């Protein structure tokens, strides 16, 4: 998709919809290319059923222990 600077002002919704469709948007200023908005096509790919907390009611662990395990401790980020 090509969009002028004026389109960015008045038709930003169309530009965002194009990015949702994984289209790259070329930014034009006075008919000349000034830049490019590249769609972010990365997805996590994890399904809800694959999340560790899904169906955790069957486990015997307490809620605090389960949440500590999911979030990680404050020393886990090092």
N, C-alpha and C positions, 0 to 999 in steps of 0.2 A: 504494500500500500504506500502511496505517496501522500504526504500531508504538508501543507504550507504552514507557516507560523500562524497565520490567521485561523487555519483549521484547528490548530492546537488550542486556540483561545475559545472558539465557538463550537467546535465539534469534537471535544475531547472524549465524549462517550463513544463515538465511532472509532477513535484511535484505540481506546482501551478494549473495545470489542474485537478489534483486529489483533491485538496482542493476546487476547484470550483464545483466539483461533490459531495461535502460534505463527502469526504472520509478522514479518519484520516491517517496520514503518520507516520510510525514508523521509527525512525532514528537509523541506525545500525553503529557501529564502531567495526571493526574486527569481525563481526558476532554477536556481543552482543548488546543488546538494550541499547541505551544511552538516548533516549528521544522520545517524541511524539509531533507531530504537530496536533492540533485538529482543525477541520474545524469550522468556525464561521457560524452557520446556521440561525442566526437571520436575519429576514427581517422586514422592516417597515410595509409592508402590506397595506400602504395607496395608493389608486389609485389616478391618476391625477385629476379625476373629484371630488374627495373628498377634495382636497386642498382648503383652504379658498380663495386663489387668483383666482381660476378657475372661469371664467365667471364673473369677477368683473367689466367688462366694463358696465354692466347694472346698477351698483350702481351709486348713485349721489355723493358719497364721492370723495374728491380730491385724487390725486395720493399720495401726502404727507401723508394725514391722513390714507390712506389704508396701506402704507408701514410702518408707525409708529405702526399701529395696528398689522401687521404681525410680525414685528421685535421685538416689545416691546420697552419700554423706557429703559433708562439706569438704572433706579431704580427698574426695574422689576426683576432683577436677585437676589435681596436680599431675 
